[in-house]
Structure formats: structure tokens, C-alpha cells
Amino acid sequence: MTLHLPTLLFVCIAALALSASAMTLFGCTQRIYRGFWWWASAQWLATFGLLLYALGHEQPNIQPVAHLLLLQWPVLTLTGLRRFYPRESWRLSPFLDWTLLAGTFALWLVGWALDGTEAARVVTLCAGLLALHAYCIVMLIRLLAFAESPALKVLVGAHAVSIVLLAARVISVGWLGATEMVLAAGLLPMLIAVVMIYLALMLTYERTERDLCASQRRLQLLANMDMLTEVPNRRYFQELAAQAMQRCPPGSAAILMCDIDHFKLINDRLGHAHGDRALCLVARCIQGALRGRDVAGRLGGDEFVLLLPETPVHDAMTVASRIVTQLEDQVGDSGPGLSLSFGVVQMTGAESIAEAIRRADQALYEAKRQGRKRAVVATGEAERPQFGESRRLGLTMQ
């Protein structure tokens, strides 16, 4: 295909300049990440390199600079990606990137200084570029992010197309003797312009989307979890408990409420920091005593609630004893006075979780009235509660 070379070069220069300007404007007005300005710099340098290449017919001495600016694009793009993905295991040092660039340019420079033929210069330049593109492909496909990033796949595809065009030009010059292959010379800068815009925008979009998802997860965690004890808060407990109740027969679940005896005195005498440590310790013991399908939550203050699906009250009392035993083991004889009281109820078939929690709270209050350090079972309706089994728990701390 024969086209007017000066016109094609002008179109390519204009496309690269427009692409570089768009990237620069985007970088100055939008949120960007590390590595972006390396991509924009690669675009501008390629623009100036192509401009100098167009002027090189009249000024041969500027050809080395022009070719160096054209050779830099794969390496600067890779350098930007190294900074964009700083946690990736790149395996090969950045020093090798620049060494390959310097070696490629040195080979071309030697041929140019020795006044070699035009064909030899073209073959040397294209072979060097081909090697750089192949090196970039090898580096990119080994990234963990490559499997999940459409932008990186497009970049690898652009490198592969560049290799095909460069190989075609090497063949046309080396074997066919055609020193001008206008189509290959023109398509490569155009490809660079399109890919760089896509790369910058898509990688920025992908990173922004991941950051937004991470922020949403953090906000969801803050909304759902009690950050001190790392157990679900009241609202999230209600949600998890409702889901668990859908998977168990009606009336088979037990509700267990507990709080720390004399918690206000612990805060007043030993300080709120000590009270926070006590809450965290109790939360750990509760979580350590539960099965995978059980649900625990903090209602507020020093009150915790547990939903035990498909559990009779006798087994729920055993769970309370297990929590107390773990707490005793962790505090030890030298620890501060710390005890728990529990209220236990068996849910009825038509009872809501909120109603069961209210009955468990009445049983907990009865445990306090009976002297604390015990678990009490409540039966009957909330308006007329009946208190059954009362078990003193095994804490020995005074």
C-alpha cells in the first residue's frame, strides 16, 4: 500500500499529540494513581520523536535523538506499570528494562555512526523494538493482575500487534529490499496513541472501582460490626439471626443473653480502658464457644446476645458454662474480679427474635436478683414470666 509519507507522518504526529494532550488534561483534572505520568511522558516523548523523525530527512544529525524517543515507549510504559502495581512480584529488576533500552539504542547508534545502509538501520531499529515489545509481553502476562484486568490484556494485544508490524517491516526490508513500508510505519504510532488513552483510562477506572468497593466493604463493616469487640452490633445481629431462623425448625432455637457483673464498678475503679479489655475478652470467649451456625452480637454496653439454632435450653446452659470456663482460664487467678450472668429462653414457634430477647432479658434480670454469677431459664409469656432452672456458674474470681 502506497501513501504519501509526509501526510501520514503528520496525521500520526497529530494523533499522538492529541492523545498526549488528552492524557495530560485528564491527569490534571481527575484523580490518578502512581505511574500515570510515566504513561503521559511516554506519549509526549513518542510525539516529539516522530516529529524529529519527520524532520530527520533534512537534519540527519537529529536522527539518533528521534530514534531514542521512539524506542522509549515500551520501557516507559512498563516503568509506569511497575509503579501502578507496586505490590506485584515483578521478579526482574527495573535495571534490566533500562539496560535493554540502552542496548537496543546502542546497536542502532553503532550502525548509524558507521554509516551503514538504510536497510541495515531499519532492520536494527525494528529488531530492537520487537525485542522490547516481546520483553514487555513476558513481564505483563506473569502479573497476578493480568488475569483480572482487561486493560492489561489490551496492552499485551497492542504489543503483539506491534511485533507483527515490526516483523513485517523487517521482512520487507531484509528480504524484499523495500526500505519504505509506509503502512507499518504509520500504523504503529496510531496504535500507540489509541492504546495509551485506553490504558490510562481503564487502569484508572479499574483502580478507582476497586478502591470504591474496598471503601464500601469498610463502611459495611463499620455499619454491621461492633468495632471494639469485633462481633455483630444489634442491627446486624437481628439480620443474621433472621437468616439463621429461616434454616431451622420453628421453636428449636435458644436465645442466651449475658452481661458482665458490676461492669460500672469496673469502669469507675479501674478505668474505661480496663472495661474495654474486659468486653473484648468476653467477646472472644463467646466466639470461641460457638458453633459455625450460631450467631452472637453485642446489644450495647456490656450486654451480649447469642442465638443457638436447634438447641434446647439444657444445651444452652452448657454453652454458658463453657463461656465462663474459657473466661476463667484466660483471666487466671491473678486477674481482676470478673463474672457473668446469663438469661436463657427457648423460642416458641410464633415468637419473633425481639420478643425472645425481651424474655431472655427478664431471665438475666432474675439472675442478677439471685446474686449474679449464674444462668437462669425463663419460660412462659413476657407479661407473666416463669423462672425455672437456675445454675451457678464456675467462676472462682472474687
C-alpha positions in Angstrom: 0.0 0.0 0.0 1.5 3.4 -1.0 0.5 6.5 0.8 2.0 10.0 0.9 4.6 9.6 3.7 4.7 13.3 4.9 0.9 13.3 5.1 0.8 10.1 7.0 3.5 11.3 9.4 1.6 14.5 10.0 -1.5 12.5 10.8 0.4 10.3 13.2 2.1 13.2 14.9 -1.3 15.0 15.3 -2.9 11.8 16.8 -0.1 11.3 19.3 -0.1 15.0 20.3 -3.9 14.9 20.7 -3.6 11.7 22.8 -0.8 13.1 25.0 -2.8 16.3 25.5 -5.9 14.4 26.5 -3.9 12.3 29.0 -2.3 15.4 30.4 -5.7 17.2 30.8 -7.1 14.1 32.5 -4.2 13.8 34.8 -4.5 17.5 35.9 -8.3 17.4 36.4 -9.1 13.9 37.7 -7.9 11.5 40.4 -4.9 9.5 39.1 -2.5 6.9 40.6 1.2 6.3 40.6 2.6 5.6 37.2 0.1 7.7 35.2 2.7 10.5 34.4 5.1 7.9 33.1 2.5 6.9 30.5 1.8 10.5 29.7 5.5 11.2 29.4 5.9 8.2 27.1 3.2 9.6 24.9 4.8 13.1 24.7 8.2 11.7 24.0 6.9 9.5 21.2 5.2 12.6 19.7 8.4 14.5 19.8 10.4 11.5 18.5 8.0 11.2 15.5 8.2 14.9 14.8 12.0 14.8 14.8 11.9 11.7 12.6 9.8 13.7 10.1 12.4 16.5 10.2 15.3 14.0 10.1 15.5 13.9 6.3 16.7 17.5 6.3 18.7 17.3 9.6 20.4 13.8 9.7 22.1 14.7 13.0 18.9 14.7 14.9 18.0 11.1 13.9 19.7 9.5 17.0 17.5 11.6 19.3 14.4 10.8 17.2 15.0 7.1 17.3 15.8 7.1 21.0 12.5 8.8 21.7 10.7 6.3 19.6 12.4 3.4 21.3 11.5 4.5 24.8 7.7 3.9 24.7 7.6 0.2 25.8 10.1 0.8 28.6 8.4 3.9 30.0 5.0 2.2 29.8 6.4 -0.7 31.7 8.0 1.6 34.3 4.6 3.3 34.9 3.1 -0.1 35.4 5.7 -1.1 37.9 4.7 2.0 40.0 1.0 1.3 39.4 1.3 -2.2 40.7 4.0 -1.8 43.4 2.9 -4.9 45.3 3.2 -7.2 42.4 6.2 -9.6 42.2 7.9 -8.4 39.1 10.8 -10.8 39.6 13.1 -8.9 37.1 14.7 -5.7 38.2 13.8 -2.3 36.6 17.5 -2.0 35.8 17.0 -4.7 33.2 14.3 -2.6 31.5 16.7 0.3 31.0 19.6 -1.9 30.1 17.6 -3.4 27.2 16.6 0.0 26.1 20.2 1.3 26.2 21.5 -1.9 24.5 18.9 -1.5 21.7 19.7 2.1 21.1 23.5 1.4 21.3 23.2 -1.2 18.5 21.3 1.2 16.3 23.7 4.0 17.1 26.7 1.9 16.2 25.1 1.1 12.8 24.2 4.8 12.2 27.7 6.0 13.2 29.4 3.5 10.9 27.2 5.0 8.0 25.5 1.7 7.3 22.9 1.2 4.7 19.3 2.4 5.2 18.1 -1.1 5.2 20.5 -2.1 8.0 19.4 0.8 10.1 15.7 -0.1 9.7 16.3 -3.7 10.4 18.3 -2.9 13.6 15.7 -0.4 14.8 12.8 -2.7 14.2 14.5 -5.7 15.7 15.3 -3.7 18.8 11.7 -2.5 19.1 10.5 -6.1 18.6 12.7 -7.3 21.4 11.4 -4.6 23.7 7.8 -5.4 22.9 8.3 -9.1 23.4 10.0 -8.4 26.8 7.1 -6.3 27.9 4.6 -9.1 27.0 6.6 -11.6 29.1 6.6 -9.2 32.0 2.9 -8.4 31.8 1.5 -11.9 31.4 3.3 -13.0 34.6 1.4 -10.4 36.7 -1.3 -11.6 39.0 -3.4 -8.6 37.9 -3.2 -9.7 34.3 -6.0 -12.3 34.7 -8.4 -9.7 36.1 -7.5 -6.6 34.1 -9.0 -6.1 30.6 -6.7 -3.1 30.2 -3.6 -5.2 30.6 -4.9 -7.7 28.1 -5.4 -4.9 25.6 -1.9 -3.7 26.2 -0.5 -7.1 25.7 -2.5 -7.3 22.5 -1.1 -4.0 21.3 2.4 -5.2 22.0 1.7 -8.4 19.9 0.3 -6.3 17.0 3.4 -4.1 17.2 5.6 -7.2 17.0 3.7 -8.4 13.9 4.0 -5.0 12.2 7.7 -4.7 13.1 8.4 -8.3 11.9 6.6 -7.5 8.6 8.8 -4.4 8.2 12.0 -6.4 9.0 11.0 -9.0 6.4 10.2 -6.4 3.8 13.5 -4.6 4.3 15.7 -7.6 4.9 14.4 -9.9 2.2 12.4 -7.8 -0.2 14.7 -4.8 -0.1 11.9 -2.3 0.4 13.3 0.4 2.7 10.0 2.1 3.0 7.0 0.3 4.4 4.6 3.2 4.9 1.7 1.2 6.3 3.8 -0.4 9.1 5.5 2.9 9.8 2.2 4.7 10.1 0.1 2.2 12.0 2.4 1.7 14.9 2.2 5.4 16.2 -1.5 5.3 15.7 -1.7 2.1 17.7 0.4 3.7 20.5 -2.0 6.7 20.6 -5.1 4.6 21.0 -3.6 2.1 23.4 -2.2 4.7 25.7 -5.5 6.5 26.2 -7.3 3.3 26.8 -4.6 2.0 29.1 -4.6 5.2 31.2 -8.4 5.5 31.5 -9.1 1.8 32.0 -6.4 1.2 34.6 -7.5 4.3 36.5 -11.1 3.2 36.3 -10.3 -0.3 37.5 -8.2 1.0 40.4 -11.0 3.5 41.3 -13.6 0.8 41.2 -11.5 -1.4 43.5 -11.0 1.5 45.9 -14.7 2.2 45.9 -15.5 -1.5 46.6 -12.9 -1.6 49.4 -14.5 1.6 50.9 -17.9 0.1 50.7 -16.7 -3.0 52.4 -15.1 -0.9 55.2 -18.3 1.2 55.5 -20.4 -2.0 55.6 -18.1 -3.4 58.3 -18.4 -0.2 60.3 -22.2 -0.3 59.9 -22.5 -4.0 60.8 -19.8 -4.7 63.4 -19.1 -3.5 66.9 -15.5 -2.3 66.3 -14.4 -2.7 69.9 -15.4 -6.4 70.4 -15.5 -7.4 66.6 -18.9 -9.0 67.0 -22.1 -8.0 65.1 -23.9 -5.0 66.5 -27.6 -5.0 67.4 -28.9 -4.3 63.9 -26.6 -6.8 62.2 -27.3 -9.5 64.8 -31.0 -9.1 64.1 -30.3 -9.6 60.4 -28.1 -12.6 60.8 -30.5 -14.1 63.4 -33.4 -13.8 61.0 -31.4 -15.6 58.3 -30.4 -18.3 60.7 -34.0 -18.8 61.8 -35.1 -19.5 58.3 -32.9 -22.6 58.2 -34.0 -24.2 61.5 -37.4 -25.6 62.6 -39.7 -23.2 64.5 -39.3 -23.3 68.2 -36.0 -25.2 68.1 -33.6 -22.2 68.8 -32.5 -20.9 72.1 -31.7 -17.3 73.0 -28.9 -16.6 75.6 -28.2 -13.2 77.0 -25.3 -12.2 79.2 -23.6 -9.3 80.7 -20.7 -8.5 83.0 -21.5 -8.3 86.6 -20.7 -4.9 88.3 -19.4 -3.6 85.0 -19.9 0.0 86.0 -17.7 -0.5 89.1 -15.0 -2.0 86.8 -15.1 1.2 84.7 -15.2 3.5 87.8 -12.5 1.8 89.8 -10.1 0.6 87.1 -10.9 2.9 84.2 -12.6 2.6 80.9 -9.6 1.1 79.2 -9.8 -1.9 81.6 -13.5 -2.1 80.9 -12.9 -2.2 77.2 -10.4 -5.0 77.7 -12.9 -6.9 79.7 -15.5 -6.5 76.9 -13.1 -7.8 74.3 -12.1 -10.8 76.5 -15.7 -11.7 77.0 -16.4 -11.4 73.3 -13.5 -13.7 72.4 -14.7 -16.3 74.9 -18.3 -16.1 73.4 -17.0 -16.6 69.9 -14.7 -19.4 71.0 -17.7 -21.3 72.5 -20.0 -21.1 69.4 -20.6 -23.4 66.5 -20.4 -22.2 62.9 -24.2 -21.7 62.6 -24.6 -19.9 65.9 -24.9 -16.1 65.9 -23.5 -13.7 68.6 -24.0 -9.9 68.9 -23.4 -7.0 71.2 -26.6 -5.2 72.1 -24.8 -2.3 73.7 -22.9 -1.6 76.9 -21.8 -4.9 78.4 -24.8 -6.9 77.1 -24.3 -9.7 74.6 -26.8 -12.0 73.0 -26.5 -15.4 71.3 -28.8 -17.3 69.0 -28.3 -21.0 69.2 -30.3 -22.8 66.4 -31.7 -26.2 67.1 -30.6 -26.1 70.7 -32.6 -26.9 73.8 -32.2 -24.8 76.9 -30.2 -27.5 78.7 -27.6 -27.4 76.0 -27.7 -23.5 76.1 -26.9 -23.7 79.8 -23.9 -25.8 78.8 -22.8 -23.2 76.4 -23.0 -20.6 79.2 -20.8 -22.8 81.4 -18.3 -23.2 78.5 -18.1 -19.5 78.0 -17.5 -19.0 81.8 -14.8 -21.7 81.8 -12.9 -20.1 78.9 -13.1 -16.7 80.6 -11.8 -18.2 83.9 -8.9 -19.9 82.0 -7.9 -16.7 80.3 -8.2 -14.3 83.3 -6.4 -16.7 85.7 -6.2 -16.4 89.5 -4.2 -13.2 89.3 -6.8 -11.4 87.2 -9.3 -8.8 88.4 -12.8 -9.8 89.7 -14.9 -10.7 86.7 -18.1 -12.7 86.4 -21.0 -13.1 84.0 -24.8 -13.6 84.4 -27.0 -15.3 81.8 -30.6 -15.4 80.8 -31.8 -18.3 78.7 -35.0 -18.9 76.8 -36.4 -21.4 74.3 -38.0 -19.6 71.4 -41.6 -20.6 70.6 -42.9 -21.2 67.1 -44.7 -17.9 66.6 -42.2 -15.7 68.6 -40.0 -13.1 67.0 -36.4 -12.6 67.8 -37.1 -9.3 69.5 -39.7 -10.9 71.7 -37.4 -13.8 72.7 -34.6 -11.3 73.6 -37.1 -9.4 75.8 -37.9 -12.7 77.7 -34.1 -13.5 77.9 -33.5 -10.1 79.4 -36.1 -10.8 82.1 -34.3 -14.1 82.9 -31.0 -12.1 83.0 -32.5 -9.7 85.4 -33.6 -12.6 87.6 -30.1 -14.0 87.6 -28.9 -10.6 88.9 -31.6 -10.7 91.6 -30.5 -14.2 92.6 -26.9 -13.0 93.3 -25.3 -12.9 89.8 -22.7 -15.4 88.6 -25.4 -17.7 87.3 -27.7 -18.6 84.4 -31.5 -18.6 84.7 -34.0 -20.1 82.4 -37.3 -18.2 81.7 -40.5 -19.8 80.4 -44.0 -18.5 79.8 -45.0 -15.2 78.2 -43.1 -11.9 78.7 -46.0 -10.4 80.6 -46.1 -13.4 83.0 -42.5 -14.9 83.0 -41.8 -18.1 84.9 -38.3 -18.8 86.0 -37.1 -22.4 86.0 -33.6 -23.8 86.2 -31.0 -21.6 87.9 -27.4 -22.8 87.7 -24.5 -21.1 89.4 -21.6 -20.8 87.1 -18.0 -21.9 87.8 -16.1 -18.6 88.0 -13.8 -18.5 91.0 -12.6 -14.9 90.7 -13.6 -12.7 93.6 
